[in-house]
Structure formats: structure tokens, C-alpha cells
Amino acid sequence: MNMQQGTMQTKSGVAVIAPPVKYCLYARKSTESEERQVLSIDSQIKEMLLLAEKENLNVIEIKRESHSAKETGQRPVFNEIIEEIRQGKFNGVLTWAPDRISRNAGDLGKIVDLMDAGQLSEIRTYGQRFTNSPSEKFLLMILGSQAKLENDNRGVNVKRGLRARVEMGFWPTMPPLGYLTQRSMDKKCQLMVDPARAPIVKRMFERVAHESYSGRKLYNWLKFELNFYTRGNKPLTLSGIYRILDNPFYYGMFEFPKASGNWYQGKHQPLITQELFEKAKAQLKRDQIVRQNKEFSFTKLFTCGYCGSTICAEEKWKVLKDGTSAHYIYYGCGRAKDRNCKNKYIREEELIIELLKILDKLNINELGMRSKLEDEIKRFNIFQRSVLGAADKERAKTDPDTDVRNYAKYLLKEGSIIEKRELLGNLRSRIMYKDKVLTLVQE
């Protein structure tokens, strides 16, 4: 059979036209280092193009792939080739070796199915040729299975090596912030303390444990005061701060794999004591409980008129001359968008006065819960007539809008936290706070 000429000589001597093979040259990365993988792809293409020129093969397209072939269906370029073979664009594949096509049973099965269906005529490698014959397909499946076996064995060996490393007390992957990997061969797998970042990590634990710093306060301290950056030259995120404060690696212990329950005593130098770690963790837990249990009436309902952050609250206690203490709640910019925002703080009593002014100016239809307020007023009127026997002649002369407005004011002054938040949360306009003054902003 001469595939390049497209003819086949039968026993009777009659020449039968066979479809010419149209090849797709497929180059995929090897299992070497990243730099050598890129070189491997280029060298594969170079060698296979020389083979195609030597044997007069019709290569109509070249495709590159940098995805691993370990998992079925995870290679976009390979999936594209399979689909184009089904569409009749190619009927041959030119590649460096059988394991470039597949290292898993699923993708290998797709290739054999295409051969069985007559849609894939042949696969050419640097030293072999596979056509739609039982023996050659069987050999292809053996070589593909051998590649899968090598891949599976490599995974087993890697896991065994990791287990051996952690049992010796060495951290097996990228070290946590504050540590660096030793580069010298005689200290391979060992960690060294990062002289630039380790002292900062230690101070993070100390500030939480001894000065009651919160995660957000640590974030602002690191970003705005120290201009602190990670090994990747990026600011440390708030979630990254909490991961550090929750990592026992810093006092010498580590778990591997995570959530496995397998704990090891590390041979790296601890940055802190276990006592400091536990104290910092307990402080964070107390802060979390306080945040979960404490609720304020007007937090996150207004926006800052300077930077657009939400308005937050904090409590203050003042010891009086008679020995008692006074309790105050202040509202101010949360400074999420601008740490140096100059917006002023306002006491809750003063904030309620500003809200009452807003209600005086507000179109009553702006109250999203107007109908609910009207229902409450009706219930109260029925209570007055039926229980207290109060006359409602004067009540009939009252403007319904005035009743709703007055009842809304009553909720702001005497209502529960839930009622106050529901009332303001259903406004159809946004409230902006700036220098102790509230302004209604139309959306």
C-alpha cells in the first residue's frame, strides 16, 4: 500500500484508489522541568517535520499542548484533534512517541475507537507506525498502558518520598511565610528562617496576643505602616493573615497532609512558642464571639460621604466621678476604602436626631415598608377603641401620612434593633453620612 500516492495493489492486479492520509502533527510537553518541556515541544516538532519531509507525509496542521495527559479529557488541544478527526479534517496523527498521545486509559480508548470506526487511518511516531490492524492496535494499547503504569508508579514514589521527608521532620512543599528553602545540596529539604519576614510574623502573633490586635488592624499595620510584602512581592491579604495565625508550624509542629490527623515535629527553627500561639488563637476566638453576638442598630446602612466605605460602630465606656461608668456608641467610617478617611464620629443619640430630620423631609412613599407600618397603626387604633375605649373622632381628622411618619419616628427612638434596621433597610434611597450630617441620595 502506498499511502502517499493514494493507491493500493490488489491480488487481481487492479489498482484501487485509497484516501490519502492527512496528518495532524501533535506535540505535547514531557514530564521534565518546565524549561525543558518547552524545548521538548520544539524539538519534537523539528524532528517530526524532518521525518514528514523524508517520507513525503502530508502534514496539514501542527498543534501544541502543555497539559498533562494523566487525567482523561483534561487536554483541550487533544479533545480538539479528536473532534476534527471525527469531522474528517484529519485521518492521521504524527507524534514523537505513543505516550505523547495518552497516558490514561480513557484517551487511549478514544484513539482505538476512531481506528475501529475507520476515521483514523494511522498513527506515526519517530520509530513506529500503527494502523487499523489487530496486532498494531494491540501494540499501541500495550505502549499506552505502559505509559500509564509508569505514571502511576511515579505518583506512588512521590507520595512515598513525601512521607519519608515528613517523618524526618522536614516540610515537603513550599514553606510558610517567614521561612525559605535551603539551596545548598548538603542541606536539601531543610528550611531557613527568612531574615526579612520572620521578625514581622513573630510580631504579628505578639500584637494579637498582648495588644488585642484584630485581623483587620494587623492588615492595616502591615500594609500602611510597614509596607510589608510576601515572597511574591504582593501585600499580605486578610485571609492570609488568619492562615498564618492559625498555623502551628510557627511553633514547630505541622500536619501533613492537611486534615489527615498526622502530626509531625518539625526540624525547622520555631519563630514563636506554643504558649504565644495558643494565647493569640484564644484572643482571635474571643474577638470572633464578640463580633457574632454584638449587633448595632445602624451599622452598614449608610455610606461615607468622603470615601464610600460603610459606616461602622464601636462602643466606649467612661468611668464617672461617682465610680459608675457611662456607655456610649459611636458611628464612623469603616475606612475600608481609605484608611486615612477624615470623616468624623457621631454618637448614636445624635445620629438618631439626624435620622428624624431625614424622616421630616422624606416623601412617605420612600418608605418601602409603608404598608406594614399602616397595618401596625390600624392594630393600635383598634386596641385603643376596643380595650381602652378611646374615642377616635379626632383620630379620623389625622392625615394618614402623618401617622405613618410619626410611627416611623417612634420606631427610630424606641424600637428594637431589628425594627430600626428593617425600617432603614427598606428605604428606596441611599443615606450618606458626612461630618455628623445625614443626606438622602436618590439612587
C-alpha positions in Angstrom: 0.0 0.0 0.0 1.3 3.4 -1.0 -0.4 5.9 1.3 1.3 8.9 -0.2 0.1 8.1 -3.7 -3.3 7.1 -2.5 -3.4 3.7 -4.4 -3.4 0.0 -3.3 -2.4 -3.0 -5.5 -4.9 -6.0 -5.0 -4.3 -9.7 -5.9 -6.1 -9.3 -9.2 -3.7 -6.5 -10.2 -6.5 -3.8 -10.1 -5.4 -0.5 -8.6 -7.9 0.7 -6.0 -7.9 4.4 -5.0 -7.3 4.8 -1.2 -7.8 8.0 0.6 -4.5 9.9 1.2 -3.5 10.3 4.8 -3.8 13.8 6.2 -1.7 14.2 9.3 -2.0 16.4 12.3 1.4 16.9 14.0 0.7 16.8 17.7 3.5 17.8 20.2 2.9 17.6 23.9 5.2 18.5 26.8 7.2 15.8 28.5 7.4 15.2 32.3 10.7 17.1 32.7 11.2 20.6 34.2 9.2 23.5 32.8 12.1 24.9 30.8 13.0 21.6 29.3 9.3 20.9 28.5 9.2 23.9 26.2 12.4 22.8 24.5 11.0 19.3 24.2 7.9 20.6 22.3 10.1 22.5 19.8 12.5 19.6 19.3 9.6 17.2 18.8 8.2 19.4 16.0 11.6 19.8 14.4 12.3 16.0 14.3 8.8 15.1 13.1 8.8 17.6 10.3 12.1 16.2 9.1 10.5 12.7 9.2 7.5 14.0 7.3 9.7 15.6 4.6 11.8 12.4 4.3 8.8 10.1 3.9 6.6 12.6 2.0 3.9 12.8 4.6 1.1 15.3 4.2 1.1 17.4 7.4 -1.8 19.9 7.2 -1.6 21.3 10.7 0.6 21.5 13.8 -0.8 21.5 17.3 1.0 22.1 20.6 -0.2 21.0 24.1 1.1 21.9 27.5 -1.5 20.0 29.6 -0.7 16.8 31.5 -2.0 13.5 29.9 -2.6 11.8 33.3 -6.3 12.6 33.5 -9.0 11.7 30.9 -10.5 14.6 28.9 -8.3 17.3 30.5 -6.4 18.3 27.3 -8.3 20.9 25.2 -6.0 20.6 22.2 -6.2 16.8 22.2 -10.0 16.9 22.5 -10.0 19.3 19.6 -8.0 16.8 17.5 -10.4 14.0 18.3 -13.3 16.1 17.2 -11.6 17.2 14.0 -10.8 13.5 13.2 -14.5 12.7 13.5 -15.3 15.6 11.2 -12.9 14.2 8.6 -10.3 17.0 8.8 -7.5 14.6 9.7 -7.2 10.8 9.4 -3.6 10.5 10.7 -1.7 11.7 13.7 2.1 12.3 13.7 3.7 12.5 17.1 7.0 11.8 18.8 6.0 8.7 20.8 2.9 6.8 21.8 2.9 8.3 25.3 2.6 11.8 23.8 -0.9 10.8 22.8 -2.1 9.3 26.0 -1.0 8.2 29.5 -4.5 7.2 30.6 -7.0 4.5 29.5 -9.8 6.9 28.6 -8.0 8.9 25.9 -6.3 5.8 24.6 -9.7 4.2 24.2 -10.9 7.2 22.1 -8.0 6.7 19.7 -8.7 3.0 19.3 -12.4 3.6 18.8 -11.6 6.1 16.0 -9.4 3.4 14.3 -12.1 0.8 14.7 -14.6 3.2 13.0 -12.2 3.8 10.1 -11.9 7.5 10.9 -8.2 7.3 12.0 -6.1 5.5 9.4 -2.8 5.6 11.2 -0.5 7.0 13.9 3.1 7.7 13.0 5.8 8.1 15.7 9.5 8.6 15.2 10.2 4.9 15.1 6.9 3.2 14.7 3.7 3.1 12.7 0.3 2.0 13.9 -2.6 1.2 11.5 -6.0 -0.3 11.9 -4.8 -3.8 12.3 -5.3 -6.0 15.4 -1.7 -6.5 16.1 -0.7 -2.9 15.7 -3.6 -1.6 17.7 -2.8 -4.2 20.4 0.8 -2.9 20.5 -0.4 0.7 20.7 -2.6 -0.2 23.7 0.3 -2.0 25.4 2.6 1.0 25.0 -0.1 3.4 26.2 -0.8 1.1 29.2 2.9 1.0 29.9 3.0 4.8 30.0 0.0 4.8 32.4 1.9 2.2 34.6 5.0 4.5 34.7 2.8 7.4 35.6 1.0 5.6 38.4 4.3 4.3 39.8 5.7 7.8 39.7 2.8 9.0 41.8 3.4 6.2 44.3 7.1 7.0 44.5 6.4 10.7 45.0 4.0 10.0 47.9 6.4 7.6 49.4 9.2 10.3 49.2 6.9 12.9 50.8 6.1 10.5 53.7 9.7 9.8 54.3 10.5 13.5 54.3 7.8 14.5 56.8 8.7 11.5 59.1 12.2 13.0 59.3 10.7 16.3 60.3 11.2 18.2 57.0 8.3 20.2 55.5 7.8 18.8 52.0 6.4 21.7 50.0 6.6 25.5 49.7 7.4 26.8 53.2 5.1 29.1 55.0 5.7 32.9 55.1 8.7 33.6 57.3 10.8 30.6 56.0 13.0 30.0 52.9 14.2 26.8 51.3 17.8 25.9 51.6 19.6 26.0 48.3 22.8 24.1 49.2 22.8 20.4 48.3 24.1 19.3 51.7 21.1 20.9 53.3 18.5 20.0 50.8 14.9 19.8 52.1 15.8 21.9 55.1 14.3 25.3 55.8 16.0 28.5 57.0 14.4 31.5 58.7 13.7 34.4 56.4 15.6 37.3 58.0 13.4 39.9 56.4 9.9 38.5 57.1 10.3 36.2 60.1 10.5 39.0 62.7 7.4 40.6 61.3 5.5 37.3 61.5 6.6 36.9 65.1 5.4 40.5 65.9 2.0 39.6 64.4 1.5 36.9 67.0 2.7 39.2 69.8 0.4 42.0 68.8 -2.7 39.8 68.7 -1.8 38.0 72.0 -0.6 41.0 74.0 -2.2 44.1 72.4 -5.5 42.5 71.3 -5.0 43.3 67.6 -7.7 42.1 65.3 -7.0 40.7 61.8 -8.1 43.9 60.2 -5.9 46.0 62.4 -3.0 43.7 61.6 -3.8 44.1 57.9 -3.7 47.9 58.2 -0.5 47.8 60.2 1.3 45.6 57.7 0.1 47.4 54.6 0.2 51.1 55.6 2.8 51.3 58.3 5.3 48.6 57.3 4.6 48.4 53.6 5.0 44.6 54.0 5.2 42.3 51.0 5.2 38.5 50.7 7.8 36.5 48.7 5.7 37.0 45.6 6.1 40.8 46.1 2.4 41.2 47.0 0.7 42.7 50.0 -0.5 40.1 52.6 -4.2 39.6 52.3 -6.6 39.5 55.3 -7.3 35.8 54.7 -3.5 35.2 54.5 -3.1 36.8 57.9 -5.7 34.5 59.5 -4.0 31.5 57.9 -0.7 32.5 59.5 -2.2 33.0 62.9 -3.9 29.5 62.7 -0.7 27.7 61.6 1.1 25.6 64.3 4.1 25.3 62.0 5.4 28.5 63.6 5.9 26.8 67.0 7.4 23.7 65.4 4.5 21.3 64.7 2.8 20.5 61.3 0.1 18.3 59.9 0.6 16.5 56.6 -1.5 16.0 54.6 -3.8 18.7 55.8 -6.8 17.4 57.8 -5.3 13.9 57.9 -4.6 13.9 61.6 -1.0 13.0 61.0 1.2 15.4 63.1 5.0 15.7 63.0 7.6 17.6 65.0 9.5 19.7 62.5 13.2 20.2 62.5 12.9 23.8 61.4 13.6 26.6 63.9 10.3 27.8 65.6 9.5 31.5 65.4 7.3 31.6 68.5 6.4 29.4 71.5 3.3 27.3 71.7 2.1 29.4 74.6 2.2 32.5 72.4 0.4 30.7 69.6 -2.4 29.5 71.9 -2.8 32.9 73.5 -3.1 34.6 70.1 -5.6 32.0 69.0 -7.7 32.5 72.1 -7.7 36.2 71.6 -9.0 35.8 68.0 -11.7 33.4 69.2 -12.9 36.0 71.7 -13.0 38.7 69.1 -15.0 36.4 66.8 -17.5 35.6 69.6 -17.9 39.4 70.4 -18.4 40.2 66.7 -21.0 37.4 66.3 -23.0 38.3 69.4 -22.8 42.1 69.2 -25.3 43.9 66.9 -25.7 47.6 66.5 -28.8 49.4 65.2 -27.3 51.4 62.3 -24.2 49.7 61.0 -23.7 49.1 57.3 -26.9 51.1 56.5 -25.1 54.3 55.5 -22.1 55.2 53.2 -19.3 57.5 54.0 -19.6 60.9 52.2 -15.8 61.0 51.7 -14.6 57.6 50.6 -17.7 55.5 50.1 -17.0 53.0 52.8 -19.8 51.7 55.0 -20.5 53.2 58.4 -19.5 51.1 61.4 -19.9 51.3 65.1 -17.8 50.9 68.2 -18.5 51.1 72.0 -16.9 53.3 74.5 -17.1 53.2 78.3 -16.2 56.2 80.5 -15.6 56.0 84.3 -17.6 58.7 86.1 -16.6 60.6 89.3 -19.1 58.6 91.4 -17.5 55.3 90.4 -20.1 54.3 87.8 -19.4 54.1 84.1 -21.2 55.6 81.1 -21.7 53.6 77.9 -21.6 55.3 74.5 -21.9 54.0 71.0 -20.1 56.0 68.2 -20.6 55.6 64.5 -18.0 56.5 61.9 -16.4 55.5 58.6 -15.2 51.9 58.5 -12.2 53.1 56.4 -12.3 50.0 54.2 -11.5 52.1 51.1 -9.4 54.9 52.7 -7.6 54.2 55.9 -6.9 57.9 56.4 -10.6 59.0 55.8 -11.2 62.2 57.7 -14.9 61.7 58.3 -15.9 62.5 62.0 -17.5 60.2 64.5 -21.0 60.7 65.8 -22.8 59.4 68.9 -25.9 57.2 68.4 -28.2 59.8 70.1 -27.0 62.5 67.7 -27.4 60.1 64.8 -31.0 59.4 65.7 -31.7 63.2 65.7 -30.3 63.4 62.2 -32.4 60.4 61.1 -35.5 62.2 62.5 -34.7 65.2 60.3 -34.4 62.8 57.3 -37.9 61.5 58.1 -39.3 65.0 58.2 -38.1 65.7 54.7 -38.8 62.2 53.3 -41.6 61.6 50.9 -43.6 59.0 52.8 -43.7 56.8 49.7 -40.0 56.3 50.0 -40.6 54.0 52.9 -40.5 50.6 51.4 -42.4 49.1 54.4 -45.2 51.7 54.4 -48.0 49.2 54.2 -46.6 47.3 57.2 -46.5 50.5 59.2 -50.1 51.3 58.2 -51.2 47.8 59.4 -49.5 48.4 62.7 -51.2 51.7 63.1 -54.6 50.1 62.4 -54.0 47.5 65.0 -53.1 50.1 67.5 -56.3 52.1 66.8 -58.4 49.0 67.2 -56.7 48.4 70.5 -57.5 51.9 71.7 -61.2 51.6 70.7 -61.9 48.1 72.0 -59.7 47.9 75.0 -59.1 51.4 76.2 -62.4 52.8 75.0 -60.8 55.8 73.5 -62.8 58.0 71.1 -61.5 58.2 67.6 -63.3 61.4 66.4 -60.0 63.4 66.5 -58.1 60.4 65.1 -60.3 60.5 61.9 -59.1 64.0 61.2 -55.4 62.9 61.3 -53.6 62.7 58.0 -52.6 59.0 57.3 -49.2 60.1 56.1 -48.6 61.9 59.3 -49.5 58.8 61.3 -47.0 56.7 59.3 -44.3 59.3 59.6 -44.8 59.6 63.4 -44.8 55.9 63.9 -41.6 55.6 61.9 -40.1 58.2 64.2 -41.3 56.3 67.2 -39.5 53.1 65.9 -36.3 55.1 65.5 -36.4 56.3 69.1 -38.0 53.4 70.9 -38.0 50.4 68.5 -35.9 47.3 68.7 -32.6 46.9 66.8 -34.5 44.7 64.3 -37.3 47.2 63.8 -34.8 50.1 63.3 -32.7 48.1 60.7 -35.8 46.9 58.9 -37.2 50.5 58.7 -34.0 52.0 57.2 -33.1 48.9 55.2 -36.3 49.3 53.2 -35.7 52.9 52.2 -35.8 53.4 48.4 -33.0 56.0 48.7 -29.4 55.7 50.0 -28.3 57.6 53.1 -24.9 59.3 53.1 -23.1 60.3 56.2 -20.5 63.2 56.2 -19.2 65.2 59.2 -22.2 64.5 61.6 -24.8 65.2 58.9 -27.0 62.7 57.0 -28.1 63.3 53.5 -30.6 61.4 51.4 -29.2 60.4 48.0 -31.5 59.3 45.2 -30.5 56.0 43.5 
